Amino acid sequence: MARKRFVDLSISIEPELPSDPPMMIPKVDYINHEMGAEQMKEFYPGVRKEQLPGGLGWALEFLTLTTHSGTHLDAPYHYHPTMAKEFKENGDPKVIWEAHFAGIDIGYCHMEKMANLAAIGRPYGFTICCFPVKIKGASAGWTRPVAIIDED
């Protein structure tokens, strides 16, 4: 049986990711272990910081982002025009989301903000698996695409 190699094709969600218009750039608020200890005192009334392992609590993150932040798969619901920089410069409506318009008449899979494609190492002969996060009624879903390559 051939060995398989896996290549992660997603980008990380990170603060100030410069891949979207400013209103769509992700924000991440990090709660570190010290802050988590304070939260745990509220969650478990009566617990004291010294009762927690090393006086530390949980860590967690609060995210503010759109379904189009990071690597994502567009849903057909998403395909409609906006104004874009190139259109503003030359007024040609053909440049407004050209790839997106293909999905208006015929459904297709449109994944955006992929990374590490060169690591696949070949133009064909591999499988891509991606499972979008299910968000009811959404125009996109975040995904973690992975290329699976049979190694000879």
C-alpha positions in Angstrom: 0.0 0.0 0.0 1.3 3.5 -0.9 2.3 5.9 1.8 0.2 9.0 2.0 1.4 12.5 2.5 -0.9 15.2 3.9 -0.6 18.9 3.1 -2.5 21.5 5.0 -3.8 24.1 2.5 -5.4 26.5 5.0 -4.3 29.8 6.4 -4.5 30.6 10.1 -7.1 32.9 11.5 -5.1 35.6 13.1 -5.6 39.2 14.2 -5.2 41.8 11.6 -5.1 39.3 8.7 -4.5 41.6 5.7 -6.6 39.7 3.2 -10.0 41.4 3.4 -11.5 44.9 3.4 -10.9 46.5 6.8 -14.4 45.8 8.1 -13.9 42.1 7.5 -10.4 41.7 9.0 -10.6 39.1 11.9 -10.1 40.2 15.5 -9.0 37.8 18.2 -9.2 38.6 21.9 -7.0 36.3 23.8 -7.8 35.3 27.4 -4.6 34.0 29.0 -4.3 31.7 32.0 -4.1 34.5 34.5 -7.3 36.1 33.1 -8.9 32.7 32.9 -8.3 32.2 36.7 -10.4 35.3 37.3 -13.1 34.0 35.0 -13.1 30.6 36.8 -13.7 32.4 40.2 -17.0 33.7 38.6 -17.8 30.3 37.1 -17.1 28.4 40.2 -18.3 30.6 43.1 -16.1 30.1 46.1 -13.1 28.8 44.4 -9.9 30.6 45.2 -7.0 31.2 42.9 -4.6 29.2 45.0 -7.0 26.2 44.6 -6.3 26.2 40.8 -3.3 24.3 39.4 -0.4 26.8 39.7 -3.0 29.5 40.4 -3.9 29.5 36.7 -7.2 29.0 34.9 -8.3 28.2 31.4 -7.2 30.0 28.3 -9.6 30.9 25.5 -10.1 33.2 22.6 -13.0 35.3 21.4 -13.2 35.8 17.6 -14.9 38.5 15.6 -14.8 37.4 11.9 -17.0 36.8 8.9 -17.7 33.5 7.2 -15.4 34.7 4.5 -12.4 35.2 6.8 -9.6 32.7 6.5 -9.8 29.7 4.2 -13.4 29.1 3.3 -15.8 27.6 0.8 -18.4 29.9 -0.7 -22.0 28.8 -0.8 -24.1 29.6 -4.0 -26.0 32.1 -1.9 -22.9 34.3 -1.9 -22.7 34.9 -5.6 -23.8 38.5 -6.3 -21.8 41.6 -7.4 -20.0 44.3 -5.4 -17.8 47.1 -6.5 -14.1 46.3 -6.8 -10.9 48.3 -7.3 -10.4 47.3 -10.9 -14.0 48.2 -11.8 -13.5 51.6 -10.2 -10.4 52.2 -12.3 -11.8 51.2 -15.7 -15.6 50.8 -15.3 -15.7 47.4 -17.0 -18.4 45.3 -15.2 -16.7 42.0 -16.4 -14.1 42.3 -13.7 -16.6 42.3 -10.8 -16.0 38.9 -9.2 -15.5 37.0 -12.4 -15.0 33.7 -10.7 -18.0 34.2 -8.5 -20.3 34.8 -11.5 -19.6 31.3 -12.8 -21.6 30.0 -9.8 -24.8 32.1 -10.6 -25.9 29.8 -13.5 -24.1 26.5 -12.6 -23.2 25.5 -9.1 -19.5 24.8 -8.5 -17.1 24.6 -5.6 -15.3 27.9 -4.9 -12.7 27.8 -2.2 -10.7 30.9 -1.2 -7.6 31.9 0.7 -5.8 28.7 0.3 -2.1 28.4 1.1 0.8 26.0 0.6 -0.3 24.8 -2.8 3.2 24.4 -4.1 3.8 21.8 -1.4 1.5 19.4 -3.2 4.3 19.1 -5.8 2.3 18.0 -8.8 -0.6 19.4 -10.9 -2.8 16.3 -10.6 -2.9 12.9 -8.9 -4.0 13.9 -5.5 -7.2 14.3 -3.5 -8.4 17.4 -1.7 -10.7 16.9 1.3 -12.4 19.9 2.8 -15.3 19.9 5.2 -16.9 23.4 5.7 -18.2 24.3 9.1 -22.0 24.2 8.8 -23.6 27.6 9.5 -27.3 27.6 8.7 -28.2 30.2 6.0 -24.6 31.4 5.6 -22.9 32.5 2.4 -19.7 30.6 3.2 -18.2 28.2 5.7 -14.7 28.1 7.1 -12.8 25.0 6.0 -9.5 23.2 6.6 -8.6 21.8 3.2 -6.0 19.0 3.1 -4.3 17.5 0.0 -3.7 13.8 0.3 -0.9 12.6 -2.0 0.0 9.0 -2.7 3.8 8.7 -2.4 5.4 6.2 -4.7 
